């Protein structure tokens, strides 16, 4: 399963003056701890769990808008 298929699990309604568009997925507060101490995990902390056959090489947090991309991954190619 491709990491890029995460869009199949996610949808959103766009508002005005957003920092994202309909084709973007942003992860933030990855450890689910606001104080940085790593509280005990709760069942409701889990948003998505999927067994991926291959390793995840990078997870990035930030502003993701399709008009300002640095790289594109069309099919099996990678272009910067």
C-alpha positions in Angstrom: 0.0 0.0 0.0 1.3 3.4 -0.9 1.7 6.2 1.7 0.2 8.5 -0.9 -3.1 6.7 -0.7 -3.7 8.3 2.7 -5.9 10.8 0.8 -8.4 8.0 0.3 -9.1 7.9 4.1 -9.3 11.7 4.6 -11.6 14.4 3.4 -12.3 18.0 4.4 -14.4 21.0 3.7 -12.5 24.1 2.7 -13.1 27.4 4.4 -11.8 30.9 3.4 -8.2 31.9 3.9 -7.1 28.3 4.7 -3.4 27.2 4.6 -4.3 24.0 2.7 -6.4 22.9 -0.2 -8.5 19.8 -1.0 -5.6 17.7 -2.2 -3.5 18.1 1.0 -3.1 16.1 4.2 -1.1 17.6 7.1 -0.1 15.8 10.3 0.6 17.8 13.4 1.1 17.2 17.2 2.4 13.8 16.2 3.0 12.6 19.7 -0.5 13.8 21.0 1.2 15.5 23.9 0.9 19.2 24.4 3.3 19.3 27.3 6.1 17.3 25.7 6.0 14.6 28.5 4.3 11.8 26.5 1.2 11.1 28.6 -0.3 7.6 28.7 -1.9 6.6 25.3 -5.7 6.6 25.2 -7.8 4.8 22.6 -9.3 8.1 21.3 -5.7 9.3 20.5 -5.6 7.0 17.5 -6.9 8.7 14.4 -5.6 6.2 11.8 -3.8 2.9 12.0 -2.7 1.0 8.9 -0.1 -1.7 8.4 2.2 -0.5 5.7 4.4 -3.1 4.0 7.2 -0.6 3.4 8.8 1.9 5.9 7.8 5.5 6.1 10.8 7.5 5.1 9.6 10.9 6.2 6.6 12.6 7.9 6.5 16.3 7.6 4.4 18.9 9.4 3.8 22.3 7.9 1.9 24.3 5.3 1.0 22.1 2.3 -0.6 23.8 -0.7 -0.4 22.2 -4.1 0.6 25.5 -5.8 3.9 25.7 -3.7 5.2 22.2 -4.0 9.0 21.5 -4.1 8.6 18.0 -5.6 6.1 15.9 -7.5 5.6 12.1 -7.4 3.7 11.2 -10.6 3.3 7.4 -10.6 6.7 5.7 -10.2 8.8 8.8 -11.0 10.2 11.4 -8.7 11.0 15.0 -9.8 12.4 17.9 -7.9 
